[in-house]
Amino acid sequence: MAAVADPRPVQLRHPTALTSDQYVTERGWQTASLERCPLHPEGGCGFARHTPYMRVEPRGMQVARYYCPTGHMTFSLLPDCLASRLSSTLAEVEQVVVAAEKAPTVEQAARQLRPDIGMQGAVRWVRRRLGPVRTALLAIVTLMAPAFGNFAPTVTALQAGFSTGPVLVRLRDVAGIQLRSLPPPLGFGPRTAPRRSRQYAFQHEAGADPPGEHR
Protein backbone atom coordinates (compact mmCIF):
# COMPACT_ATOMS: atom_id res chain seq x y z
CA MET A 1 0.00 0.00 0.00
CA ALA A 2 1.43 3.39 -0.97
CA ALA A 3 1.96 6.06 1.67
CA VAL A 4 -0.08 9.25 1.61
CA ALA A 5 2.14 12.20 0.64
CA ASP A 6 1.44 15.70 1.98
CA PRO A 7 3.29 18.87 0.86
CA ARG A 8 6.85 18.98 2.21
CA PRO A 9 6.62 16.60 5.15
CA VAL A 10 9.69 14.80 6.43
CA GLN A 11 7.63 12.05 8.06
CA LEU A 12 4.76 10.43 6.16
CA ARG A 13 2.10 7.97 7.14
CA HIS A 14 2.32 4.37 5.99
CA PRO A 15 -1.27 3.08 6.33
CA THR A 16 -1.21 -0.46 7.64
CA ALA A 17 -3.33 -2.67 9.89
CA LEU A 18 -0.27 -4.61 11.08
CA THR A 19 0.71 -4.49 14.73
CA SER A 20 4.30 -3.62 15.57
CA ASP A 21 5.17 -7.31 16.08
CA GLN A 22 3.58 -8.25 12.77
CA TYR A 23 5.34 -5.37 11.00
CA VAL A 24 8.71 -6.64 12.24
CA THR A 25 7.94 -10.28 11.43
CA GLU A 26 6.70 -9.46 7.93
CA ARG A 27 9.38 -6.79 7.37
CA GLY A 28 6.72 -4.30 6.41
CA TRP A 29 9.23 -1.56 5.58
CA GLN A 30 10.26 -3.52 2.50
CA THR A 31 6.81 -3.15 0.93
CA ALA A 32 6.14 0.42 2.13
CA SER A 33 6.30 2.59 -0.97
CA LEU A 34 6.06 6.22 -2.00
CA GLU A 35 5.09 6.61 -5.64
CA ARG A 36 6.36 10.15 -6.21
CA CYS A 37 8.46 12.82 -4.57
CA PRO A 38 6.43 15.15 -2.32
CA LEU A 39 8.64 18.04 -3.45
CA HIS A 40 8.63 17.23 -7.16
CA PRO A 41 5.49 15.25 -8.03
CA GLU A 42 6.23 15.87 -11.72
CA GLY A 43 9.42 13.80 -11.39
CA GLY A 44 12.93 14.39 -12.69
CA CYS A 45 14.53 14.94 -9.27
CA GLY A 46 16.17 11.53 -8.87
CA PHE A 47 13.76 10.49 -6.12
CA ALA A 48 14.58 6.96 -4.96
CA ARG A 49 14.36 4.52 -2.08
CA HIS A 50 16.92 5.16 0.66
CA THR A 51 18.37 2.92 3.39
CA PRO A 52 15.75 2.31 6.14
CA TYR A 53 16.55 3.42 9.66
CA MET A 54 16.32 1.36 12.83
CA ARG A 55 13.92 2.20 15.65
CA VAL A 56 15.04 1.69 19.23
CA GLU A 57 11.73 0.00 20.03
CA PRO A 58 10.24 -2.43 19.17
CA ARG A 59 13.33 -4.55 18.66
CA GLY A 60 14.04 -5.25 15.01
CA MET A 61 11.78 -2.44 13.74
CA GLN A 62 12.92 -0.52 10.67
CA VAL A 63 11.28 2.41 8.90
CA ALA A 64 11.36 2.82 5.13
CA ARG A 65 12.87 5.99 3.70
CA TYR A 66 13.08 7.78 0.36
CA TYR A 67 15.50 10.53 -0.66
CA CYS A 68 15.16 13.53 -2.98
CA PRO A 69 18.68 14.53 -4.13
CA THR A 70 17.42 17.76 -5.67
CA GLY A 71 15.70 18.91 -2.49
CA HIS A 72 18.31 17.28 -0.20
CA MET A 73 15.48 15.83 1.88
CA THR A 74 14.74 12.39 3.26
CA PHE A 75 11.18 11.15 3.80
CA SER A 76 10.35 8.34 6.22
CA LEU A 77 7.22 6.18 5.98
CA LEU A 78 5.98 5.63 9.52
CA PRO A 79 3.56 2.70 9.93
CA ASP A 80 0.35 3.34 11.86
CA CYS A 81 1.46 1.10 14.71
CA LEU A 82 4.35 3.38 15.66
CA ALA A 83 4.33 6.61 17.63
CA SER A 84 5.75 9.66 15.90
CA ARG A 85 8.90 11.26 17.38
CA LEU A 86 8.83 8.83 20.27
CA SER A 87 10.45 5.42 20.72
CA SER A 88 7.20 3.60 21.36
CA THR A 89 4.14 2.14 19.69
CA LEU A 90 0.82 3.99 19.54
CA ALA A 91 -0.77 1.13 21.49
CA GLU A 92 1.72 1.67 24.34
CA VAL A 93 1.07 5.41 24.29
CA GLU A 94 -2.65 4.71 24.47
CA GLN A 95 -2.16 2.52 27.54
CA VAL A 96 -0.32 5.37 29.29
CA VAL A 97 -3.01 7.91 28.43
CA VAL A 98 -5.83 5.63 29.60
CA ALA A 99 -4.04 4.98 32.89
CA ALA A 100 -3.62 8.73 33.40
CA GLU A 101 -7.26 9.42 32.55
CA LYS A 102 -8.47 6.84 35.06
CA ALA A 103 -6.07 7.74 37.86
CA PRO A 104 -7.07 10.42 40.43
CA THR A 105 -3.88 12.37 39.64
CA VAL A 106 -1.04 12.29 37.13
CA GLU A 107 1.33 11.59 39.99
CA GLN A 108 -0.53 8.41 40.92
CA ALA A 109 -0.54 7.27 37.31
CA ALA A 110 3.18 8.01 37.06
CA ARG A 111 3.91 6.02 40.20
CA GLN A 112 1.97 3.06 38.81
CA LEU A 113 3.46 3.19 35.31
CA ARG A 114 7.10 4.01 36.09
CA PRO A 115 8.02 2.74 39.55
CA ASP A 116 11.58 2.22 38.26
CA ILE A 117 12.43 5.94 38.20
CA GLY A 118 11.97 8.96 40.46
CA MET A 119 8.62 10.71 40.73
CA GLN A 120 9.72 13.85 38.91
CA GLY A 121 10.98 11.88 35.92
CA ALA A 122 7.95 9.59 35.93
CA VAL A 123 5.50 12.50 35.89
CA ARG A 124 7.41 14.13 33.06
CA TRP A 125 7.38 10.81 31.16
CA VAL A 126 3.57 10.57 31.48
CA ARG A 127 2.96 14.21 30.56
CA ARG A 128 5.06 13.92 27.41
CA ARG A 129 2.46 11.45 26.18
CA LEU A 130 -0.72 12.68 27.85
CA GLY A 131 -0.49 16.38 26.93
CA PRO A 132 0.10 16.04 23.17
CA VAL A 133 -2.52 13.28 22.85
CA ARG A 134 -5.10 15.46 24.62
CA THR A 135 -4.30 18.32 22.23
CA ALA A 136 -4.66 16.06 19.20
CA LEU A 137 -7.92 14.50 20.40
CA LEU A 138 -9.48 17.88 21.09
CA ALA A 139 -8.56 19.07 17.60
CA ILE A 140 -9.92 15.93 15.91
CA VAL A 141 -13.18 15.84 17.86
CA THR A 142 -13.71 19.58 17.31
CA LEU A 143 -12.94 19.55 13.58
CA MET A 144 -14.97 16.41 12.95
CA ALA A 145 -17.80 16.99 15.40
CA PRO A 146 -20.54 15.37 13.25
CA ALA A 147 -18.57 12.12 13.09
CA PHE A 148 -17.93 11.97 16.84
CA GLY A 149 -21.26 13.22 18.14
CA ASN A 150 -21.15 13.83 21.89
CA PHE A 151 -17.92 11.94 22.57
CA ALA A 152 -15.57 13.64 25.02
CA PRO A 153 -12.03 14.21 23.66
CA THR A 154 -10.52 11.42 25.75
CA VAL A 155 -9.14 8.03 24.80
CA THR A 156 -11.40 6.37 27.38
CA ALA A 157 -14.54 7.84 25.82
CA LEU A 158 -13.45 7.01 22.28
CA GLN A 159 -12.59 3.43 23.26
CA ALA A 160 -16.20 3.02 24.35
CA GLY A 161 -17.34 4.30 20.96
CA PHE A 162 -15.01 2.26 18.77
CA SER A 163 -15.84 -1.42 18.64
CA THR A 164 -12.38 -2.81 17.88
CA GLY A 165 -8.73 -1.85 17.68
CA PRO A 166 -6.59 0.75 19.43
CA VAL A 167 -8.14 4.22 19.29
CA LEU A 168 -4.99 6.14 18.38
CA VAL A 169 -4.26 3.85 15.45
CA ARG A 170 -7.84 4.30 14.22
CA LEU A 171 -7.52 8.08 14.55
CA ARG A 172 -4.52 8.12 12.21
CA ASP A 173 -6.90 7.02 9.47
CA VAL A 174 -9.73 9.32 10.59
CA ALA A 175 -7.54 12.42 10.78
CA GLY A 176 -6.11 11.98 7.30
CA ILE A 177 -4.39 15.10 6.00
CA GLN A 178 -4.83 16.79 9.41
CA LEU A 179 -2.03 14.58 10.74
CA ARG A 180 0.56 17.03 9.44
CA SER A 181 -0.70 19.70 11.85
CA LEU A 182 -1.36 17.47 14.87
CA PRO A 183 1.41 17.01 17.45
CA PRO A 184 3.31 13.76 17.90
CA PRO A 185 3.08 11.01 18.99
CA LEU A 186 -0.23 10.80 17.05
CA GLY A 187 0.40 13.36 14.34
CA PHE A 188 3.39 14.50 12.31
CA GLY A 189 3.27 18.21 13.15
CA PRO A 190 5.42 20.23 15.58
CA ARG A 191 5.68 19.23 19.21
CA THR A 192 3.53 21.02 21.75
CA ALA A 193 5.58 23.18 24.12
CA PRO A 194 4.82 23.75 27.81
CA ARG A 195 3.49 27.25 28.46
CA ARG A 196 6.40 28.26 30.63
CA SER A 197 8.92 27.25 27.97
CA ARG A 198 7.71 30.17 25.84
CA GLN A 199 8.98 32.56 28.48
CA TYR A 200 11.98 30.56 29.66
CA ALA A 201 12.91 28.75 26.46
CA PHE A 202 16.60 28.88 27.35
CA GLN A 203 16.15 26.89 30.56
CA HIS A 204 16.29 23.10 30.70
CA GLU A 205 13.78 21.42 32.98
CA ALA A 206 15.45 20.28 36.18
CA GLY A 207 16.02 16.60 36.81
CA ALA A 208 17.38 13.76 34.76
CA ASP A 209 15.42 12.46 31.79
CA PRO A 210 13.86 9.05 32.35
CA PRO A 211 15.43 6.20 30.36
CA GLY A 212 14.06 5.39 26.92
CA GLU A 213 13.19 8.97 25.92
CA HIS A 214 15.73 9.40 23.14
CA ARG A 215 15.75 7.62 19.80
C-alpha positions in Angstrom: 0.0 0.0 0.0 1.4 3.4 -1.0 2.0 6.1 1.7 -0.1 9.2 1.6 2.1 12.2 0.6 1.4 15.7 2.0 3.3 18.9 0.9 6.9 19.0 2.2 6.6 16.6 5.1 9.7 14.8 6.4 7.6 12.0 8.1 4.8 10.4 6.2 2.1 8.0 7.1 2.3 4.4 6.0 -1.3 3.1 6.3 -1.2 -0.5 7.6 -3.3 -2.7 9.9 -0.3 -4.6 11.1 0.7 -4.5 14.7 4.3 -3.6 15.6 5.2 -7.3 16.1 3.6 -8.2 12.8 5.3 -5.4 11.0 8.7 -6.6 12.2 7.9 -10.3 11.4 6.7 -9.5 7.9 9.4 -6.8 7.4 6.7 -4.3 6.4 9.2 -1.6 5.6 10.3 -3.5 2.5 6.8 -3.2 0.9 6.1 0.4 2.1 6.3 2.6 -1.0 6.1 6.2 -2.0 5.1 6.6 -5.6 6.4 10.2 -6.2 8.5 12.8 -4.6 6.4 15.1 -2.3 8.6 18.0 -3.5 8.6 17.2 -7.2 5.5 15.2 -8.0 6.2 15.9 -11.7 9.4 13.8 -11.4 12.9 14.4 -12.7 14.5 14.9 -9.3 16.2 11.5 -8.9 13.8 10.5 -6.1 14.6 7.0 -5.0 14.4 4.5 -2.1 16.9 5.2 0.7 18.4 2.9 3.4 15.7 2.3 6.1 16.5 3.4 9.7 16.3 1.4 12.8 13.9 2.2 15.6 15.0 1.7 19.2 11.7 0.0 20.0 10.2 -2.4 19.2 13.3 -4.6 18.7 14.0 -5.2 15.0 11.8 -2.4 13.7 12.9 -0.5 10.7 11.3 2.4 8.9 11.4 2.8 5.1 12.9 6.0 3.7 13.1 7.8 0.4 15.5 10.5 -0.7 15.2 13.5 -3.0 18.7 14.5 -4.1 17.4 17.8 -5.7 15.7 18.9 -2.5 18.3 17.3 -0.2 15.5 15.8 1.9 14.7 12.4 3.3 11.2 11.2 3.8 10.3 8.3 6.2 7.2 6.2 6.0 6.0 5.6 9.5 3.6 2.7 9.9 0.4 3.3 11.9 1.5 1.1 14.7 4.4 3.4 15.7 4.3 6.6 17.6 5.7 9.7 15.9 8.9 11.3 17.4 8.8 8.8 20.3 10.4 5.4 20.7 7.2 3.6 21.4 4.1 2.1 19.7 0.8 4.0 19.5 -0.8 1.1 21.5 1.7 1.7 24.3 1.1 5.4 24.3 -2.7 4.7 24.5 -2.2 2.5 27.5 -0.3 5.4 29.3 -3.0 7.9 28.4 -5.8 5.6 29.6 -4.0 5.0 32.9 -3.6 8.7 33.4 -7.3 9.4 32.6 -8.5 6.8 35.1 -6.1 7.7 37.9 -7.1 10.4 40.4 -3.9 12.4 39.6 -1.0 12.3 37.1 1.3 11.6 40.0 -0.5 8.4 40.9 -0.5 7.3 37.3 3.2 8.0 37.1 3.9 6.0 40.2 2.0 3.1 38.8 3.5 3.2 35.3 7.1 4.0 36.1 8.0 2.7 39.6 11.6 2.2 38.3 12.4 5.9 38.2 12.0 9.0 40.5 8.6 10.7 40.7 9.7 13.9 38.9 11.0 11.9 35.9 8.0 9.6 35.9 5.5 12.5 35.9 7.4 14.1 33.1 7.4 10.8 31.2 3.6 10.6 31.5 3.0 14.2 30.6 5.1 13.9 27.4 2.5 11.4 26.2 -0.7 12.7 27.8 -0.5 16.4 26.9 0.1 16.0 23.2 -2.5 13.3 22.8 -5.1 15.5 24.6 -4.3 18.3 22.2 -4.7 16.1 19.2 -7.9 14.5 20.4 -9.5 17.9 21.1 -8.6 19.1 17.6 -9.9 15.9 15.9 -13.2 15.8 17.9 -13.7 19.6 17.3 -12.9 19.6 13.6 -15.0 16.4 12.9 -17.8 17.0 15.4 -20.5 15.4 13.2 -18.6 12.1 13.1 -17.9 12.0 16.8 -21.3 13.2 18.1 -21.1 13.8 21.9 -17.9 11.9 22.6 -15.6 13.6 25.0 -12.0 14.2 23.7 -10.5 11.4 25.8 -9.1 8.0 24.8 -11.4 6.4 27.4 -14.5 7.8 25.8 -13.4 7.0 22.3 -12.6 3.4 23.3 -16.2 3.0 24.4 -17.3 4.3 21.0 -15.0 2.3 18.8 -15.8 -1.4 18.6 -12.4 -2.8 17.9 -8.7 -1.9 17.7 -6.6 0.8 19.4 -8.1 4.2 19.3 -5.0 6.1 18.4 -4.3 3.8 15.4 -7.8 4.3 14.2 -7.5 8.1 14.5 -4.5 8.1 12.2 -6.9 7.0 9.5 -9.7 9.3 10.6 -7.5 12.4 10.8 -6.1 12.0 7.3 -4.4 15.1 6.0 -4.8 16.8 9.4 -2.0 14.6 10.7 0.6 17.0 9.4 -0.7 19.7 11.8 -1.4 17.5 14.9 1.4 17.0 17.4 3.3 13.8 17.9 3.1 11.0 19.0 -0.2 10.8 17.1 0.4 13.4 14.3 3.4 14.5 12.3 3.3 18.2 13.2 5.4 20.2 15.6 5.7 19.2 19.2 3.5 21.0 21.7 5.6 23.2 24.1 4.8 23.7 27.8 3.5 27.2 28.5 6.4 28.3 30.6 8.9 27.3 28.0 7.7 30.2 25.8 9.0 32.6 28.5 12.0 30.6 29.7 12.9 28.7 26.5 16.6 28.9 27.4 16.1 26.9 30.6 16.3 23.1 30.7 13.8 21.4 33.0 15.4 20.3 36.2 16.0 16.6 36.8 17.4 13.8 34.8 15.4 12.5 31.8 13.9 9.0 32.3 15.4 6.2 30.4 14.1 5.4 26.9 13.2 9.0 25.9 15.7 9.4 23.1 15.7 7.6 19.8 
